[in-house]
Amino acid sequence: MKIAFLTAGGIAPCLSASIGGLIHEYNTLAPDAELIGYLNGYHGLLLGASYTFPKSVREKCEVFYRFGGSPIGNSRVKLTNVKDCEKRGLVQPGQNPLKVAADQLVKDGVRILHTIGGDDTNTTAADLAQYLHEHGYELTVVGLPKTVDNDVYPIKQTLGAWTAAEQGARFFRNIANENTTSYRQLIIHEVMGRHSGWLTAATAYDYRQSLHQYDWLPEALLHHVRWDIDAVWVPEMDVDMESETERLLKKMDAHDSVNIFLAEGAGTETIVRDKEANGEEVKRDAFGHVRLDEMDVGKWFANHLKGALKAEKVLVQKSGYFARSAAPNHRDLQLIKHSCSAAARGALDGISGVAGLDEDNGGAMSIIAFPRIKGGKPFDVDEPWFTEMLEAIGQPKGARLETH
């Protein structure tokens, strides 16, 4: 039996560990199986580029737990986007990428394919599994839900999200000290999150919890208010910029600094309209998503707030690459191992889907059918820990926006 893995999309603190977890499971459940990894996700599958895990690596699979990133590489490739695949030289003109991928799997003799990625990766896997089924080749495909946004229906907790929040908080613990470089300083911490504010909210929560570890000396000007968060803006909540600006101006007047945690997806639609109205092209990826790394969301907000808050210095810092490239923390690693166990056992039983904590089944670990997997799950802004945090920092809870 040949079993293949691929990782796709952006990296997260779970990819390397998931490879290690799957190898560990198959070492026990199918020790004679050949394990391969397609290099750089669907990119490698289309080109037939793969790596065979030798016995020496399989015997040391726990090493993968201590690394971030993916040992077999990632890419963003949508098999149903024919034009993009042709443009990138992954298929020849007139070829169907799904057929090219299917033919490669047949040629390689793969019976089980594990896709480790977000909703785009796993919906692409579903398209591939359906194509193979329709053409008489039965392949079991089991995905693992990777995304730091924690925004996949109906999965309660995606792999790597807890670690990303912890690492984003760690990142800002250093950045916050920049408030001492100037008076009237505005610091915007831009956090990953296209449609969901979960990571921004969780990062803010973890950061505020970490402030309890400090020994403050208010009499020596080391007062926690200058290091605390003043606003948390997420896509799911309406922000009244006029009243927020007035509130934050008072904070700036009181302690010479304002710290804002901003989800990169907050206000994106407004910025897109602003750019397009000015004749600017808004670039999108193969999946049609706006390329947020080119949007400069934090910079846009900074430009709008600098004058209003009478800020002498403005600093925009993004923790995304720092947070998503970390190795998993203990909490995530336990979830990864649990998910890998379910994924391997389900695959050997011939059950296709995504291994995850099913919110529609009491949060139980199960193989969730591909048609039920969907991205864009919004963060629940009514979570008690979030509303309590907003109250603590003096931010009124904005109106809940429609889900994306």
C-alpha positions in Angstrom: 0.0 0.0 0.0 1.2 3.5 -0.8 0.1 6.4 1.3 0.7 10.0 0.3 0.8 13.3 2.2 0.7 16.9 1.0 0.6 20.2 2.7 -0.9 23.3 1.1 -1.9 26.9 1.5 -0.1 29.2 4.0 2.0 27.5 6.7 0.7 27.1 10.3 2.2 25.7 13.5 1.0 22.2 12.7 2.2 21.1 9.3 5.5 19.5 10.2 4.0 18.0 13.4 1.1 16.6 11.4 3.5 14.8 9.1 5.2 13.4 12.1 1.9 12.4 13.7 0.7 10.5 10.6 4.0 8.7 10.2 3.8 7.7 13.9 0.3 6.3 13.4 1.2 4.4 10.2 4.4 3.0 11.8 2.0 1.1 14.1 -1.1 0.6 11.9 0.5 -0.1 8.5 4.2 -0.6 9.1 4.7 -2.1 5.6 3.0 0.8 3.8 5.2 3.1 1.6 4.8 6.7 2.7 5.5 9.5 0.3 5.1 13.3 0.3 4.2 15.4 -2.7 6.5 18.4 -2.8 4.9 21.8 -2.5 1.4 20.6 -2.3 -0.8 20.2 -5.4 2.1 21.8 -7.3 4.2 18.7 -6.7 1.3 16.4 -7.4 0.7 17.9 -10.8 4.4 17.7 -11.7 4.9 14.3 -10.2 7.4 15.5 -7.7 7.5 13.5 -4.5 9.7 12.3 -1.7 9.7 8.8 -0.1 10.1 8.7 3.6 12.9 6.2 4.4 13.0 3.9 7.4 15.6 6.1 9.1 13.2 9.0 9.0 10.2 7.0 10.0 12.0 5.8 13.1 12.7 9.4 14.2 9.3 10.9 13.3 9.0 12.7 16.7 11.6 15.1 15.4 8.9 16.7 13.1 7.0 17.8 16.3 9.7 20.3 17.1 9.7 22.2 13.8 7.4 24.8 12.2 6.7 25.1 8.5 6.4 22.0 6.3 9.3 19.6 5.4 7.6 18.8 2.1 6.7 22.4 1.2 3.6 24.3 0.4 1.9 26.2 -2.5 -1.5 27.7 -3.3 -2.9 25.8 -6.2 -6.6 25.3 -7.1 -7.1 22.3 -9.4 -10.3 23.7 -10.8 -8.6 27.0 -11.8 -7.4 25.8 -15.2 -6.0 29.2 -16.4 -3.9 29.6 -13.3 -2.5 26.1 -13.5 -1.6 26.7 -17.2 -0.1 30.1 -16.5 2.2 28.6 -13.8 3.3 25.8 -16.1 1.7 23.0 -14.0 -0.4 21.7 -16.9 -0.2 22.0 -20.6 -2.8 24.1 -22.5 -6.0 22.1 -22.9 -5.3 19.7 -20.0 -7.6 19.3 -17.1 -5.6 19.7 -13.8 -8.0 17.3 -12.0 -7.2 14.7 -14.6 -3.5 15.4 -14.5 -3.5 15.0 -10.7 -5.7 11.9 -10.9 -3.5 10.3 -13.5 -0.4 11.0 -11.3 -2.0 9.3 -8.3 -3.0 6.3 -10.4 0.6 6.2 -11.8 2.1 6.3 -8.4 -0.3 3.7 -7.0 -1.5 5.9 -4.1 -4.5 4.4 -2.2 -4.7 7.0 0.6 -4.0 10.7 0.3 -3.8 13.0 3.3 -4.2 16.7 2.6 -3.1 19.1 5.4 -4.5 22.5 4.9 -7.4 24.9 5.3 -10.8 24.9 3.7 -9.4 25.6 0.2 -7.0 22.7 0.4 -9.6 20.3 1.6 -12.4 21.5 -0.8 -9.8 21.0 -3.6 -9.2 17.5 -2.1 -12.9 16.9 -2.2 -13.0 17.9 -5.9 -10.2 15.5 -6.6 -11.8 12.6 -4.7 -15.1 13.1 -6.6 -13.3 13.2 -9.9 -11.4 10.0 -9.1 -14.7 8.3 -8.0 -16.5 9.3 -11.2 -13.7 7.8 -13.2 -13.5 4.5 -11.5 -10.5 5.0 -9.2 -11.3 4.7 -5.6 -9.0 6.8 -3.5 -9.5 7.5 0.2 -8.8 11.2 1.0 -8.6 12.4 4.6 -7.7 15.9 5.4 -6.4 17.6 8.5 -7.8 21.1 9.2 -4.9 23.6 9.3 -5.6 27.3 9.7 -4.5 29.9 12.2 -7.8 31.7 11.6 -9.8 28.9 13.3 -12.6 29.6 10.8 -13.6 26.3 9.3 -17.2 24.9 9.5 -18.0 22.8 11.4 -14.7 22.3 13.2 -14.4 23.6 16.7 -10.7 24.1 16.8 -8.3 24.0 13.8 -4.7 22.9 14.1 -2.1 25.5 14.9 -4.5 28.3 15.9 -3.7 28.2 19.7 0.0 28.3 19.0 -0.4 31.3 16.6 -2.3 33.3 19.2 0.4 32.5 21.8 3.2 33.5 19.5 1.4 36.7 18.4 1.2 37.7 22.0 4.8 36.9 22.5 5.6 39.1 19.5 3.7 42.0 20.9 5.3 41.8 24.3 8.5 43.1 22.7 6.8 45.5 20.3 4.9 47.1 23.1 8.1 48.5 24.5 8.4 50.7 21.5 5.9 53.0 23.2 8.9 54.4 25.2 10.6 55.7 22.0 8.2 58.7 21.7 5.4 60.6 23.3 1.9 60.3 21.8 2.7 57.0 20.1 0.2 54.9 18.1 1.1 51.2 17.7 -1.1 49.0 15.5 -0.6 45.3 15.8 -2.0 43.7 12.6 -3.0 40.1 13.1 -3.9 37.5 10.4 -7.6 36.9 9.9 -9.3 37.3 6.5 -12.9 36.8 7.6 -12.5 35.7 11.2 -11.4 37.8 14.1 -10.7 34.7 16.3 -6.9 34.9 16.1 -6.9 38.7 16.8 -9.2 38.3 19.8 -7.3 35.2 21.1 -3.9 36.9 20.6 -5.1 40.0 22.5 -6.5 37.8 25.3 -3.2 35.9 25.6 -1.2 39.1 25.5 -3.3 40.7 28.3 -3.0 37.6 30.4 0.8 37.8 30.0 0.8 41.3 31.5 0.0 39.6 34.9 3.6 38.2 34.8 5.2 41.6 35.1 6.2 43.3 38.3 5.0 46.9 37.6 6.5 50.0 39.1 4.0 52.8 38.6 6.1 55.1 40.7 9.0 54.5 38.2 6.7 55.2 35.3 6.3 51.4 34.6 2.5 51.4 34.6 0.6 48.6 32.9 -1.8 51.1 31.2 0.9 52.0 28.7 1.5 48.3 27.8 -2.2 47.4 27.8 -4.5 47.1 24.8 -6.8 50.0 24.0 -8.8 48.5 21.1 -9.5 45.2 19.5 -11.1 45.4 16.0 -12.4 42.3 14.3 -14.3 41.8 11.0 -17.4 40.5 12.8 -18.1 43.7 14.7 -19.0 47.1 13.5 -16.6 49.8 14.6 -18.0 53.3 14.9 -14.8 55.1 13.9 -16.0 58.5 15.1 -16.8 57.4 18.6 -13.7 55.1 18.8 -11.5 57.9 17.7 -12.9 60.2 20.4 -12.4 57.4 23.0 -8.8 56.6 21.9 -7.9 60.3 21.8 -8.7 60.5 25.5 -6.5 57.5 26.1 -3.7 59.1 24.1 -4.1 62.3 26.2 -4.0 60.3 29.4 -0.9 58.1 28.9 0.8 59.1 25.7 0.2 55.9 23.8 -2.5 53.8 22.1 -2.2 50.1 21.3 -4.6 48.6 18.8 -5.0 45.0 17.8 -6.4 44.9 14.3 -7.5 41.8 12.3 -6.2 42.1 8.7 -9.7 41.5 7.4 -11.3 44.2 9.4 -12.3 47.0 7.1 -11.1 45.2 4.0 -14.2 45.9 1.9 -13.9 49.6 2.7 -10.3 49.7 1.7 -11.0 47.7 -1.5 -13.7 50.2 -2.5 -11.3 53.1 -1.7 -8.5 51.7 -3.8 -10.7 50.8 -6.8 -12.4 54.2 -6.6 -8.9 55.7 -7.0 -8.2 53.4 -10.0 -5.9 51.0 -8.2 -5.9 47.3 -9.1 -6.7 45.0 -6.2 -4.8 41.8 -6.7 -6.3 38.4 -5.9 -4.9 34.9 -5.5 -5.8 31.7 -7.4 -8.9 31.2 -5.2 -10.1 34.7 -5.9 -9.2 36.0 -2.4 -7.9 39.6 -2.1 -4.1 39.4 -1.4 -4.2 40.8 2.1 -0.4 41.1 2.4 -0.5 43.7 -0.3 -3.5 45.6 1.2 -1.5 47.2 4.0 -4.6 47.3 6.2 -2.7 48.5 9.2 -1.1 51.3 7.2 -4.5 52.4 5.9 -5.8 52.6 9.5 -2.6 54.3 10.7 -3.0 57.0 8.0 -6.6 57.7 9.0 -5.8 57.7 12.8 -2.5 59.6 13.0 -4.0 63.1 12.7 -7.2 62.3 14.6 -5.2 61.1 17.6 -2.5 63.7 17.2 0.1 61.0 17.2 3.7 62.0 17.0 4.8 58.5 16.0 3.0 55.6 14.4 4.2 52.0 14.2 2.5 49.3 12.3 3.7 45.7 13.1 2.5 42.4 11.6 2.9 39.3 13.7 1.6 36.9 11.0 4.8 35.3 9.7 6.3 35.1 13.1 3.2 33.4 14.6 2.4 31.0 11.8 5.9 29.7 11.4 6.3 28.5 15.0 6.4 24.9 16.1 3.2 23.8 17.9 2.8 24.4 21.6 1.8 21.5 23.9 -1.9 22.1 23.6 -1.8 22.1 19.8 0.5 19.1 19.7 -1.9 17.0 21.7 -4.7 18.0 19.3 -2.5 17.3 16.3 -1.7 13.8 17.6 -5.4 13.1 18.3 -6.4 14.3 14.8 -3.6 12.2 13.1 -4.8 9.1 15.0 -8.4 9.6 13.8 -7.2 10.5 10.2 -5.1 7.4 9.8 -7.7 5.0 11.3 -10.4 6.6 9.2 -8.3 6.3 6.0 -7.5 2.7 6.6 -11.3 2.1 7.0 -11.9 3.8 3.7 -13.7 6.8 5.1 -13.0 10.1 3.3 -13.4 13.5 4.8 -11.6 15.8 7.3 -10.5 14.7 10.7 -11.6 17.3 13.3 -13.6 18.2 16.3 -17.2 18.3 15.0 -19.2 21.1 16.5 -22.4 19.4 15.2 -21.5 16.3 17.1 -20.8 17.7 20.5 -17.2 18.5 19.6 -16.3 14.9 19.2 -13.3 13.9 17.0 -14.6 12.3 13.8 -14.1 12.2 10.0 -16.3 15.0 8.8 -17.7 14.5 5.2 -16.1 16.9 2.7 -19.4 18.5 1.7 -19.8 19.8 5.3 -16.4 21.6 5.2 -16.7 25.3 4.5 -14.4 28.3 5.2 -15.3 31.7 6.5 -16.7 30.7 9.9 -17.0 33.9 11.9 -15.7 34.5 15.4 -18.4 34.5 18.0 -18.1 38.0 19.4 -20.5 37.0 22.2 -17.9 34.7 23.8 -17.7 35.7 27.5 -13.9 36.0 27.5 -14.1 38.4 24.6 -16.8 40.6 25.9 -15.2 40.7 29.3 -11.9 41.8 27.7 -13.6 44.6 25.8 -15.3 45.8 29.0 -11.9 45.7 30.8 -10.3 47.9 28.1 -13.2 50.3 28.0 -14.2 49.5 24.4 -18.0 49.5 23.6 -19.1 46.3 21.9 -20.0 47.2 18.3 -23.0 45.9 16.5 -22.6 42.3 15.2 -22.1 42.3 11.5 -23.6 39.8 9.1 -21.5 36.6 8.6 -19.4 36.5 5.5 
